[in-house]
Structures are given as C-alpha cells and as structure tokens.
Amino acid sequence: MSSLCLCYPSFLSLSIIPCPGKLQFSMDHHQLSLLANLAKTSRSNLRHFLAPMGLRLSEHLLIQCSYLGSPPNIQNETRLLYSLFRQIGIEDKEIKLILEQNPSLTSTTLDSVRARVFLLQSAGIKGIELYRLIIKCPNVLTAEEIDYFFHFVLNSLPGKIEPLQLKRLMTATEPRFLVGFDRKVMLLLDHGVPQEKIVHILNNVNLTKAMCFKSIEEIDRTTTFLSRFGGINIIVRRPMILNFDLDTQLIPRVEFLKELSGGDEDATRTLLCKLPAILSYSVEHTKEHVELLRSFAGLTDPQIFKIFVVFPNVISASKERKLLPRIGFLKQCGLNSDDIFKFLTKAPLFLGLSYEENLVHKLVFLVKIGYEYRTRELADALGAVTRTSCDNLQKVIGLFFSYGFSSADILAMSKKHPQILQYTYSSLQEKMEYLTEGMGREVGELLAFPAFLGYKLDDRIKHRYEAKKKVIGEGMSLNKLLSVSADRFSAEKEKSHS
C-alpha cells in the first residue's frame, strides 16, 4: 500500500492512506498548504478534502507524505531555502549536500540567509562567483563574523575592495580570522597610510596573510621596523610587502642589503625607496646575484651596491640568460672590473633589455656603420644606445645620411660623442636645421664638435648664439660658444657690454 506522512512545525502528525483502487495521487504546493490548514481544524473537514483524491485517514499506520516538486522530509523553511539556492544557480543535489554538511543552515531563518546573500551581492560577489563561493564555503551564509566584516568593508572604507579579492579572502580564511580586521586597517591609517591609499593596499595584498593571520601586534612591529627604511611610502608602492613575515623574511632581507652597503642605513633606505619590490626576493636569491658580480665581474661590495641603487632591477635579471653572457661580452670587449662597473652605472639597462628583441638589432646597426666587434668602442656605443629604441636609432642614422654624412663620418662622431646615437630623432633634426639655416653654418662642423647636438636648442644654443652674434659676429667657434660654463658666459657677456 502506498503511503504519505504529513508533518508540520506544530508537531501535528496525521496518518493518511489511499483508498482501495486508487493508489496513484499527487499534491501540489497549493493543495499541501490547504491540507495543512484543514488538519488544524477537524477530521471531518480533512476527510472531505481527501476524498476526491482517493485518500482516507488511517487510525493505525504512520504513513509517509510527499508533494510534487519538493525534496523529501523537509519543512517549510527548508523548502524556501531550496528556492533561494535555485535562484543562485545551485542544483538540488548540491543543495542537499550543502544542507547535510552544514546543518546550521536549516536552523537559520530564511530572512537571515537572504540578508547574507544580499550583503555578498552588495560587495560585488554575484553570479557565478557567488555560486562558487557558496558551494565551496557555505558557512559564509551563517558565520556571525562575516556580517561585521562586510558592513565595515562596505560602509567604512573610502573605496571598494575588489569582489574577487573578497571572494579569495572568503574562500581561504575561516570566519574567525576576520575578527579585528577593522582595527588592523585603522592601525595602518594611524601609522600614516593616506586614507585614499588604504583600499589600494587592501586590493594588492594577500588579505589572509597580510591582515587576517597576523595579529595587530605583528602588523604594528612590521610597520615600525619599515619606518626606518621608507616605511609607509614603500608599503603604499609595494603593498605585498605586508604579506611577508617580519622575523624570517623582511628583517633578514633588509639586513643583508644594509650589510652590502657597508652598514649605511640611509643608503639602504634610498635603495628600498627606489625599488620596494627588492624585498620580494629571498636572501638566497640576492646572495647568488651578488656572488656572481663578485666572482665573474670582479666587483667589490660597494660597487655592487651602487649598481643596485642605480638599477635595482638587476636583482630580477636572470643570471644564466642575462648577467653571465652580458658581462662576458664586456670582458671580451676588453673591459676590466673598474670599466665594467663604470659601464653598468652609466648603461644599467644593458643588463635588462632583451637580447633578441633589442640589443641584437642595435649591434647590427653599429657594425654596419663601422664598429668592430669585441672592441671597447663597440661597448661604449652599445652602452649609449641602450637608452633609445631600435626605431629611433634607425631614424637617427638615416637623418645623418640625409645630410650627406657617410658611415665613416657617423662612426667618427659617435666615437667622439657616443650620446649622439641615443638622442631623439626630432630633437636632432631641429638642431641640425637651426645649425644650417638659423646660424648659416656648415653641417660638417659637427665632425669636429658633435657634442653640439647634446645641448638644449632654446635654452643654450639659440640664447648664446643670439647674445654673441652682436659682439663677435657669426664666425664664432661652436665649441667655445657652448662648452663654456654658464657663470663664465655671463661674466664674458657683462664684460663685453661694459
């Protein structure tokens, strides 16, 4: 015999069985609701309702009851939970698993769960991300700590933490670790983080590591220690520094750099302020780079630290792909340790630029205009052109050709003044036009004084030419006109007027 069990929150339980000959029947939500109300009145009314469906009350059997479209053995609140979860996109089998693993959901009011879902959506966690979060961490719907956290995030911060950042936090952090989050944020503000930068910091750290797993005391010690080396400024520029442990990571890394500087705390501060990301590298990583520069390039610790200050990104250059072959190239060009140090402080980008996409093309240009391979002159020229693009270098060489210079002329000028190859094409064009048209001079004068192309056109060249032209005419030496110091030029100008 088929059977139904009808149960209600009032703990009323009625036994119902189908009448003989009518074993198949069903009830929808409306019929079940009406049945529940009738059950609270009288048995005669209930019998009158059941008769058309072929059902009758049983005095002896406890019979199971179900209705179409509803999971078995759930009360009204649970049914409504199913409806809410379905709206989010969660399937019935997933809902069942969630409720089995998190029984607290069934004892939580629907209004409370719905309010929590709305809170998550207000923070930007919607659609598929909300679905994934609830599937993975259903306790986000019941944990009390989450309410206070999200109200602080939504109402007390001058900006918005990115939804994916919040989702990562909810996924990786137990709700109990959210307690005190607001006080930790206020501590950073008390240490000097600008109000407008706090959300930038929170969006660029691992919130679990930097804020939740660390105590207020740990965060306070970290910011106090870093205050000696740029403090809040380096945290704002590189928020992920807060991810690191103070005792096992930050202090050893700072101390190693300080030791490399010869104990100069101010110099260490300068380095950290220039590239806070240098603290992202382990002591072991930094030591390996330092040792290579010591042993292979022959540099001293003060020289290595100076290179770090000039070009701190040397720490990110691959030892095998960049440092070893490029220092090897400089040694092949005849540079000794001191030469290599001077080269790297003047042209540090040589260690960072791509060989295939940058340096090799520049080498080709230099060889084409006459530079010999593995020579000091080639190294000097290559150092100069690290500061310009391949496209600009090609235009500059083309400009010289257009004014009648030969490859040998360009080679001679660049050996005297390598910087001419790194100047911008448009700037060189203006100066050469002014030289030939504004000053009426021969372009060939650049062979004797290519440094002319390095002076500012308006502030130096035009100003001095116009001032001197009235006194000594137009046949003045370009070298004497431009290379004399500003003080001496002013003194000579005043003397000529007296």
C-alpha positions as CSV (number, residue, x, y, z in Angstrom):
1,M,0.0,0.0,0.0
2,S,1.4,3.5,-0.9
3,S,1.6,6.0,1.9
4,L,2.3,9.6,2.9
5,C,3.5,11.2,6.1
6,L,2.3,14.8,6.7
7,C,4.4,16.7,9.2
8,Y,4.3,20.4,10.4
9,P,6.2,22.7,12.7
10,S,3.3,22.4,15.2
11,F,4.4,18.7,15.5
12,L,1.0,17.6,14.3
13,S,1.3,14.2,12.5
14,L,-1.6,12.6,10.7
15,S,-1.7,9.2,9.0
16,I,-3.2,9.1,5.5
17,I,-3.5,6.2,3.1
18,P,-5.0,5.9,-0.3
19,C,-8.4,4.3,-0.7
20,P,-8.6,0.8,-2.4
21,G,-8.3,1.0,-6.1
22,K,-6.8,4.5,-6.1
23,L,-3.0,4.0,-5.4
24,Q,-1.6,6.9,-7.5
25,F,-2.1,10.5,-6.4
26,S,-0.2,13.8,-6.1
27,M,-0.4,17.1,-4.4
28,D,1.0,20.5,-5.5
29,H,2.1,23.3,-3.1
30,H,-1.3,24.9,-3.0
31,Q,-3.1,21.6,-2.1
32,L,-0.5,20.8,0.6
33,S,-0.9,24.2,2.1
34,L,-4.7,23.8,2.2
35,L,-4.3,20.3,3.6
36,A,-2.1,21.7,6.4
37,N,-4.7,24.3,7.4
38,L,-7.5,21.7,7.3
39,A,-5.5,19.4,9.5
40,K,-5.6,22.0,12.2
41,T,-9.4,22.2,12.2
42,S,-11.4,18.9,12.2
43,R,-11.1,15.4,10.9
44,S,-14.4,15.7,9.1
45,N,-13.2,18.7,7.0
46,L,-9.9,16.8,6.3
47,R,-11.8,13.7,5.2
48,H,-14.0,15.9,2.9
49,F,-10.8,17.3,1.3
50,L,-9.0,13.9,0.8
51,A,-12.0,12.0,-0.6
52,P,-11.8,13.4,-4.2
53,M,-8.1,12.3,-4.4
54,G,-8.9,8.8,-3.2
55,L,-7.3,9.3,0.2
56,R,-8.6,8.5,3.7
57,L,-7.3,8.9,7.2
58,S,-5.7,5.8,8.9
59,E,-6.1,5.2,12.6
60,H,-3.3,2.6,12.8
61,L,-0.5,3.4,10.4
62,L,2.1,6.3,10.3
63,I,2.3,6.9,6.6
64,Q,4.9,9.0,4.7
65,C,3.7,12.1,2.9
66,S,5.3,13.9,-0.1
67,Y,4.3,16.5,-2.6
68,L,5.3,17.2,-6.2
69,G,8.5,19.3,-6.8
70,S,9.7,19.2,-3.2
71,P,12.6,17.2,-1.6
72,P,11.6,14.6,0.9
73,N,11.4,15.2,4.6
74,I,11.9,19.0,4.7
75,Q,9.9,21.6,6.5
76,N,8.6,24.9,5.1
77,E,11.8,27.0,5.9
78,T,14.0,24.3,4.2
79,R,11.8,24.3,1.1
80,L,12.2,28.1,0.8
81,L,16.0,27.6,1.2
82,Y,15.9,25.3,-1.8
83,S,14.0,28.0,-3.7
84,L,16.6,30.6,-2.8
85,F,19.5,28.4,-3.7
86,R,18.0,27.5,-7.0
87,Q,17.8,31.3,-7.8
88,I,21.5,31.4,-7.3
89,G,22.0,28.6,-9.7
90,I,22.7,25.8,-7.2
91,E,21.2,22.4,-8.2
92,D,19.1,20.3,-5.8
93,K,21.8,17.6,-5.4
94,E,24.2,20.3,-4.5
95,I,21.7,21.9,-2.1
96,K,21.2,18.6,-0.4
97,L,24.9,18.1,0.1
98,I,25.3,21.7,1.5
99,L,22.5,21.2,4.0
100,E,23.9,17.8,5.1
101,Q,27.4,19.2,5.6
102,N,26.1,22.4,7.2
103,P,23.1,21.6,9.4
104,S,23.2,25.1,10.9
105,L,21.6,26.4,7.7
106,T,18.4,24.6,8.4
107,S,18.2,26.2,11.8
108,T,18.9,29.7,10.4
109,T,15.9,31.8,9.4
110,L,15.3,32.3,5.7
111,D,15.4,36.1,6.2
112,S,18.9,35.8,7.8
113,V,20.2,33.7,4.9
114,R,18.6,36.0,2.3
115,A,20.1,39.1,4.0
116,R,23.5,37.5,3.9
117,V,23.2,36.7,0.2
118,F,22.2,40.4,-0.4
119,L,25.3,41.5,1.7
120,L,27.6,39.4,-0.5
121,Q,26.0,40.7,-3.6
122,S,26.3,44.3,-2.4
123,A,30.0,43.7,-2.1
124,G,30.1,42.7,-5.8
125,I,30.2,38.9,-5.3
126,K,27.5,38.0,-7.8
127,G,26.5,35.4,-10.4
128,I,28.9,32.5,-10.9
129,E,31.3,33.9,-8.3
130,L,28.6,33.9,-5.7
131,Y,27.6,30.3,-6.7
132,R,31.2,29.1,-6.4
133,L,31.7,30.7,-3.1
134,I,28.6,29.2,-1.5
135,I,29.4,25.8,-3.0
136,K,32.9,25.9,-1.6
137,C,32.3,27.8,1.7
138,P,28.6,27.6,2.6
139,N,29.4,28.9,6.1
140,V,29.6,32.4,4.6
141,L,25.8,32.3,4.9
142,T,25.8,31.6,8.6
143,A,29.0,32.8,10.3
144,E,28.3,35.8,12.5
145,E,31.8,37.3,12.0
146,I,31.1,37.9,8.3
147,D,28.3,40.4,8.9
148,Y,30.5,42.8,10.8
149,F,33.4,42.4,8.3
150,F,31.2,43.2,5.3
151,H,29.5,46.1,7.0
152,F,32.9,47.6,7.7
153,V,34.2,47.0,4.2
154,L,31.1,48.5,2.6
155,N,30.5,51.4,4.9
156,S,33.8,52.5,6.5
157,L,36.3,52.3,3.7
158,P,36.9,55.2,1.3
159,G,36.7,53.0,-1.7
160,K,35.8,49.5,-2.7
161,I,37.7,46.3,-2.2
162,E,37.6,44.3,-5.5
163,P,34.9,41.5,-5.4
164,L,37.5,38.8,-6.5
165,Q,39.8,39.9,-3.7
166,L,36.9,39.5,-1.2
167,K,36.0,36.1,-2.7
168,R,39.6,34.9,-2.4
169,L,39.5,36.0,1.2
170,M,36.2,34.2,2.0
171,T,37.5,31.1,0.3
172,A,40.9,31.0,2.0
173,T,40.0,32.2,5.5
174,E,37.9,30.9,8.3
175,P,35.4,33.5,9.5
176,R,37.0,33.6,13.0
177,F,40.1,35.2,11.5
178,L,38.0,38.1,10.2
179,V,37.7,39.4,13.8
180,G,39.7,42.5,14.3
181,F,40.1,43.3,10.6
182,D,38.7,46.8,11.1
183,R,41.2,47.5,13.9
184,K,44.1,46.4,11.7
185,V,43.0,48.7,9.0
186,M,42.8,51.6,11.4
187,L,46.3,50.7,12.7
188,L,47.7,51.2,9.2
189,L,45.9,54.5,9.0
190,D,47.4,55.5,12.3
191,H,50.9,54.7,11.0
192,G,50.4,57.2,8.2
193,V,48.8,55.4,5.3
194,P,46.8,58.0,3.5
195,Q,43.0,57.5,3.6
196,E,42.9,57.4,-0.2
197,K,45.5,54.7,-0.4
198,I,44.2,52.2,2.1
199,V,41.9,50.4,-0.4
200,H,44.8,50.3,-2.9
201,I,46.8,48.5,-0.3
202,L,44.0,46.1,0.6
203,N,43.4,45.3,-3.1
204,N,47.1,44.4,-3.6
205,V,47.9,42.2,-0.7
206,N,47.0,38.7,0.2
207,L,44.4,39.7,2.8
208,T,44.6,36.3,4.5
209,K,48.4,36.5,5.0
210,A,48.8,40.2,5.5
211,M,45.7,41.1,7.6
212,C,43.8,38.1,8.9
213,F,46.5,35.6,10.0
214,K,48.7,38.4,11.5
215,S,47.9,39.9,14.9
216,I,47.7,43.6,15.5
217,E,51.0,43.4,17.3
218,E,52.7,41.8,14.3
219,I,51.4,44.4,11.9
220,D,52.5,47.1,14.3
221,R,56.0,45.7,14.6
222,T,56.3,45.4,10.8
223,T,55.3,49.0,10.1
224,T,57.5,50.3,12.9
225,F,60.5,48.4,11.6
226,L,60.0,49.5,8.0
227,S,59.6,53.2,9.1
228,R,63.4,53.3,9.3
229,F,63.6,52.5,5.6
230,G,60.9,54.5,4.0
231,G,58.0,52.9,5.9
232,I,54.6,53.7,4.7
233,N,55.9,55.0,1.4
234,I,57.3,51.6,0.4
235,I,54.2,49.9,1.7
236,V,52.0,52.1,-0.5
237,R,54.2,51.5,-3.5
238,R,54.6,47.7,-2.8
239,P,51.7,46.6,-0.6
240,M,52.6,42.9,-0.9
241,I,55.5,43.6,1.5
242,L,52.8,43.2,4.2
243,N,52.5,39.5,3.1
244,F,55.9,38.7,4.4
245,D,56.8,37.6,7.9
246,L,58.9,40.2,9.7
247,D,61.3,38.0,11.6
248,T,62.0,35.3,9.0
249,Q,61.7,37.3,5.8
250,L,61.8,41.1,6.0
251,I,64.4,41.7,8.7
252,P,67.0,39.2,7.1
253,R,66.5,40.8,3.6
254,V,66.9,44.3,4.8
255,E,69.9,43.4,6.9
256,F,71.6,41.7,4.0
257,L,71.2,44.8,1.8
258,K,72.4,47.0,4.7
259,E,75.5,44.8,5.1
260,L,76.2,45.1,1.4
261,S,76.0,48.9,1.7
262,G,78.7,48.8,4.4
263,G,76.1,49.4,7.2
264,D,74.8,52.6,5.6
265,E,71.2,52.8,6.7
266,D,70.5,55.9,4.7
267,A,71.8,54.3,1.5
268,T,69.7,51.2,2.2
269,R,66.7,53.4,2.6
270,T,67.5,55.0,-0.7
271,L,67.6,51.6,-2.4
272,L,64.4,50.4,-0.8
273,C,62.5,53.6,-1.7
274,K,63.7,53.3,-5.3
275,L,62.6,49.7,-5.7
276,P,60.5,48.4,-2.7
277,A,60.0,45.2,-4.8
278,I,63.6,44.2,-4.0
279,L,62.2,43.0,-0.6
280,S,60.2,40.3,-2.5
281,Y,63.4,38.4,-3.3
282,S,64.8,36.0,-0.7
283,V,68.2,36.4,0.8
284,E,69.4,33.3,-1.0
285,H,68.4,34.8,-4.4
286,T,70.1,38.1,-3.7
287,K,73.2,36.4,-2.5
288,E,73.5,34.4,-5.7
289,H,73.4,37.6,-7.8
290,V,75.9,39.4,-5.5
291,E,78.3,36.4,-5.7
292,L,78.2,36.3,-9.5
293,L,79.0,40.0,-9.7
294,R,81.9,39.5,-7.2
295,S,83.4,36.4,-8.8
296,F,82.7,36.8,-12.5
297,A,82.7,40.6,-12.9
298,G,85.3,41.2,-10.2
299,L,83.2,43.9,-8.5
300,T,83.5,44.9,-4.8
301,D,80.6,45.1,-2.5
302,P,80.4,48.9,-2.6
303,Q,80.4,48.8,-6.4
304,I,77.7,46.1,-6.4
305,F,75.5,48.1,-4.0
306,K,76.0,51.2,-6.2
307,I,74.8,49.2,-9.2
308,F,71.8,48.1,-7.2
309,V,71.0,51.7,-6.4
310,V,71.4,52.8,-10.0
311,F,69.5,49.8,-11.4
312,P,67.8,47.8,-8.6
313,N,66.0,45.6,-11.2
314,V,69.4,43.9,-11.7
315,I,68.0,41.6,-8.9
316,S,65.3,40.3,-11.3
317,A,67.7,39.7,-14.2
318,S,68.4,36.0,-14.9
319,K,71.9,35.0,-14.0
320,E,72.2,32.5,-16.8
321,R,70.3,34.3,-19.6
322,K,71.4,37.9,-18.9
323,L,74.1,38.5,-16.4
324,L,76.7,35.9,-17.4
325,P,76.6,36.4,-21.2
326,R,76.5,40.2,-21.0
327,I,79.3,40.6,-18.5
328,G,81.1,38.0,-20.6
329,F,80.6,40.3,-23.7
330,L,82.0,43.3,-21.9
331,K,85.1,41.3,-20.8
332,Q,85.5,40.2,-24.5
333,C,85.5,43.9,-25.5
334,G,88.5,44.4,-23.2
335,L,86.8,46.0,-20.2
336,N,88.3,45.2,-16.8
337,S,86.5,45.2,-13.4
338,D,86.5,49.0,-13.0
339,D,85.5,49.5,-16.6
340,I,82.6,47.1,-16.2
341,F,81.5,49.0,-13.0
342,K,81.6,52.3,-14.9
343,F,79.8,50.9,-17.8
344,L,77.0,49.3,-15.7
345,T,76.4,52.5,-13.7
346,K,76.2,54.6,-17.0
347,A,74.2,52.0,-19.0
348,P,72.5,49.7,-16.5
349,L,69.7,48.9,-18.9
350,F,72.2,46.7,-20.7
351,L,71.5,44.1,-18.1
352,G,67.8,44.3,-18.5
353,L,67.0,44.7,-22.2
354,S,66.0,41.7,-24.3
355,Y,68.9,40.4,-26.5
356,E,66.7,39.0,-29.3
357,E,64.2,41.9,-29.5
358,N,66.6,44.8,-28.7
359,L,70.3,44.5,-28.3
360,V,71.0,42.3,-31.3
361,H,69.3,44.8,-33.7
362,K,71.4,47.7,-32.2
363,L,74.6,45.7,-32.6
364,V,73.7,45.2,-36.3
365,F,73.3,49.0,-36.8
366,L,76.6,49.7,-35.0
367,V,78.5,47.1,-37.0
368,K,77.0,48.4,-40.3
369,I,78.4,51.9,-39.6
370,G,81.8,50.6,-39.0
371,Y,82.2,49.4,-35.4
372,E,84.5,46.4,-35.0
373,Y,83.2,43.5,-32.9
374,R,84.7,42.9,-29.5
375,T,86.2,46.4,-29.1
376,R,86.0,49.0,-26.3
377,E,84.4,51.4,-28.8
378,L,81.6,49.0,-29.6
379,A,80.9,48.5,-25.9
380,D,80.8,52.3,-25.4
381,A,78.4,52.7,-28.3
382,L,76.2,49.9,-27.3
383,G,76.0,51.4,-23.8
384,A,74.8,54.7,-25.3
385,V,72.1,53.1,-27.4
386,T,70.6,51.1,-24.6
387,R,68.8,54.4,-23.8
388,T,67.0,54.6,-27.1
389,S,64.7,52.4,-29.2
390,C,65.7,50.5,-32.3
391,D,63.3,52.6,-34.3
392,N,64.8,55.9,-33.1
393,L,68.4,54.7,-33.7
394,Q,67.5,53.8,-37.3
395,K,65.9,57.2,-37.8
396,V,68.9,59.0,-36.3
397,I,71.4,57.1,-38.6
398,G,69.0,57.9,-41.6
399,L,69.0,61.6,-40.6
400,F,72.8,61.8,-40.7
401,F,72.8,60.0,-44.1
402,S,70.2,62.6,-45.4
403,Y,72.6,65.4,-44.5
404,G,75.4,63.8,-46.5
405,F,77.3,62.1,-43.8
406,S,79.0,58.8,-44.6
407,S,79.1,55.7,-42.4
408,A,82.7,56.7,-41.6
409,D,81.5,60.2,-40.5
410,I,78.9,58.8,-38.2
411,L,81.4,56.4,-36.8
412,A,83.9,59.2,-36.1
413,M,81.3,61.4,-34.5
414,S,79.9,58.7,-32.3
415,K,83.4,57.7,-31.1
416,K,84.0,61.3,-30.0
417,H,80.5,61.7,-28.5
418,P,78.6,58.3,-28.3
419,Q,75.5,60.0,-27.0
420,I,74.6,61.3,-30.4
421,L,73.2,57.9,-31.2
422,Q,70.8,58.0,-28.3
423,Y,69.3,61.5,-28.9
424,T,65.7,61.6,-30.2
425,Y,65.3,61.9,-33.9
426,S,63.1,65.0,-33.8
427,S,65.5,66.9,-31.4
428,L,68.5,66.2,-33.7
429,Q,66.5,67.3,-36.7
430,E,65.6,70.7,-35.1
431,K,69.2,71.3,-34.1
432,M,70.7,70.4,-37.4
433,E,68.1,72.7,-39.2
434,Y,69.0,75.6,-36.9
435,L,72.7,75.0,-37.4
436,T,72.4,75.2,-41.2
437,E,69.6,77.6,-41.6
438,G,69.4,79.7,-38.4
439,M,73.1,80.0,-37.9
440,G,74.2,79.6,-41.5
441,R,76.9,77.1,-40.6
442,E,78.1,74.0,-42.4
443,V,76.8,70.7,-41.2
444,G,80.4,69.4,-41.5
445,E,81.3,71.3,-38.4
446,L,79.6,68.5,-36.4
447,L,82.5,66.3,-37.3
448,A,84.8,68.4,-35.1
449,F,82.2,69.1,-32.4
450,P,79.4,66.5,-32.4
451,A,78.6,67.5,-28.7
452,F,76.7,70.5,-30.3
453,L,73.8,68.0,-30.7
454,G,73.6,67.4,-26.9
455,Y,72.9,71.0,-25.9
456,K,69.3,72.3,-25.5
457,L,68.2,74.2,-28.5
458,D,66.4,77.2,-27.0
459,D,68.0,77.5,-23.6
460,R,71.6,77.2,-24.7
461,I,72.2,77.2,-28.4
462,K,69.8,79.9,-29.6
463,H,70.3,82.0,-26.4
464,R,74.1,82.1,-26.6
465,Y,74.3,82.4,-30.4
466,E,72.0,85.5,-30.4
467,A,73.9,87.0,-27.5
468,K,77.4,86.5,-29.0
469,K,76.4,87.3,-32.6
470,K,76.0,91.0,-31.8
471,V,79.5,91.2,-30.3
472,I,81.8,88.9,-32.4
473,G,79.7,88.2,-35.4
474,E,78.8,84.8,-36.9
475,G,82.1,83.1,-37.2
476,M,82.5,82.0,-33.6
477,S,83.7,78.5,-32.6
478,L,80.8,76.2,-31.7
479,N,82.9,74.6,-29.0
480,K,83.8,77.9,-27.3
481,L,80.2,79.2,-27.7
482,L,78.6,76.2,-26.0
483,S,81.1,74.4,-23.7
484,V,82.0,77.4,-21.5
485,S,80.2,77.3,-18.2
486,A,77.1,79.4,-17.6
487,D,78.8,81.6,-15.0
488,R,81.8,82.3,-17.3
489,F,79.5,83.0,-20.2
490,S,77.5,85.5,-18.1
491,A,80.7,87.2,-17.0
492,E,82.0,87.5,-20.5
493,K,78.7,88.9,-21.6
494,E,78.7,91.6,-19.0
495,K,82.3,92.4,-19.8
496,S,81.5,92.8,-23.4
497,H,78.7,95.3,-22.6
498,S,80.9,97.4,-20.2
